[in-house]
Amino acid sequence: MLLWPLNAVKKEPVSTKPAKDDRSQAKLVYKIDEVSRLTGVDEATLTAWEAEFPFLCAGLTGGGEKFFRRRDVDIIARIKELMDGRTLTLAGIRRRIEDEFDLPRTNPVHPEKLRQALNNVRDELQEIVVHLDSGRKKKA
């Protein structure tokens, strides 16, 4: 009596690990060199885009290496695609990305308003220092 059919196929256990191709999709953060390789955008351009597009913000590791989140990588790939199309200005690309990725609109602050706000903060901090110093002198 035959217990194992001759045409039966041995089943391999199912792996719970992601396939090698899926690993890049499963990662949460990417070093800047990985982002450069994945998107085809060089590291200097990525750094320049951080200044141009305020919603791109690389984090820093303890060792000072830049890293990006998965969503940032998707945004970078879309910026590259829009840049390659050469139909939009940088401002147009910024607005398109904000719309497509449901990002809050960035409204530039007039330099004079920014200067006034910073002066107000400076004045308030100076008042706090004076107040703290006067409290220290009374205790001494």
C-alpha positions in Angstrom: 0.0 0.0 0.0 1.4 3.4 -1.1 1.1 6.1 1.6 2.5 9.0 -0.4 1.2 9.6 -3.9 3.9 9.7 -6.5 2.5 12.9 -8.1 2.2 14.8 -4.8 4.3 18.0 -4.5 6.0 18.8 -1.3 4.7 22.2 -0.1 7.3 24.7 1.1 6.5 26.7 4.3 5.2 30.2 3.6 7.7 32.8 4.5 6.5 35.8 6.5 9.6 37.9 5.6 9.1 40.4 2.7 10.7 39.4 -0.5 13.9 41.2 -1.4 12.1 43.5 -3.8 9.5 44.4 -1.2 12.0 45.4 1.4 12.4 48.9 0.0 8.6 49.3 0.3 8.7 48.1 3.9 11.4 50.4 5.2 10.3 53.4 7.2 13.4 55.6 6.6 16.0 55.9 3.9 19.5 57.3 4.0 20.2 60.1 1.6 22.3 57.9 -0.6 19.5 55.3 -0.8 17.0 58.0 -1.8 19.5 59.3 -4.5 19.8 55.7 -5.9 16.0 55.0 -5.8 15.0 58.3 -7.4 17.9 59.1 -9.6 18.3 62.5 -8.0 21.8 63.4 -6.7 22.4 64.2 -3.1 23.3 67.9 -3.8 20.0 68.4 -5.6 18.1 66.7 -2.7 19.7 69.2 -0.3 18.7 72.1 -2.6 15.2 70.8 -2.9 14.9 70.8 0.9 15.5 74.5 0.8 13.1 75.0 -2.1 10.3 72.8 -0.9 9.5 73.3 2.8 7.5 70.1 3.1 10.7 68.1 2.4 12.6 67.8 5.7 15.3 65.3 6.1 16.0 64.1 9.6 19.4 63.6 11.0 20.8 60.4 12.7 22.9 60.7 15.8 26.0 60.4 13.5 24.7 63.4 11.4 23.6 61.4 8.4 20.4 62.7 6.6 17.5 60.3 6.2 14.0 60.6 4.6 10.7 59.0 5.3 8.9 56.8 2.8 6.5 59.6 2.0 9.4 62.0 1.4 10.8 59.5 -1.1 7.4 59.4 -2.9 7.3 63.2 -3.0 10.9 63.4 -4.3 10.1 61.0 -7.1 7.0 63.1 -8.0 9.0 66.3 -8.0 11.6 64.7 -10.3 8.8 63.6 -12.6 7.3 67.1 -12.7 10.7 68.7 -13.2 11.4 66.4 -16.1 8.1 67.4 -17.7 9.4 71.1 -17.8 5.8 72.4 -17.9 5.6 73.9 -14.4 7.6 76.5 -12.5 9.0 75.7 -9.0 6.0 77.4 -7.4 3.7 75.4 -9.7 5.4 72.2 -8.7 5.2 73.1 -5.0 1.4 73.8 -5.3 0.9 70.5 -7.3 2.7 68.5 -4.7 0.8 70.1 -1.9 -2.5 69.3 -3.6 -1.5 65.7 -4.6 -0.2 64.8 -1.2 -2.8 66.7 0.9 -0.1 68.9 2.4 -0.9 72.3 4.0 -0.2 75.3 1.8 2.9 77.2 2.6 2.3 80.9 2.7 5.5 82.9 2.6 5.8 85.5 5.3 6.7 89.0 4.3 10.3 89.7 5.5 9.2 92.9 7.4 6.5 91.0 9.4 9.0 88.2 10.2 11.6 90.8 11.3 9.0 92.5 13.6 7.9 89.2 15.1 11.6 88.2 15.8 12.2 91.7 17.4 9.2 91.2 19.6 10.4 87.8 20.7 13.9 89.2 21.4 12.5 92.1 23.5 10.3 89.7 25.5 13.3 87.4 26.2 15.4 90.3 27.3 12.6 91.3 29.8 12.6 87.7 31.1 16.4 87.8 31.6 16.1 91.1 33.5 13.3 89.7 35.7 15.3 86.6 36.5 18.5 88.5 37.2 16.6 90.9 39.6 15.2 87.8 41.4 18.6 86.3 41.8 20.0 89.6 43.3 17.3 89.7 45.9 18.1 86.2 47.1 21.8 87.0 47.5 
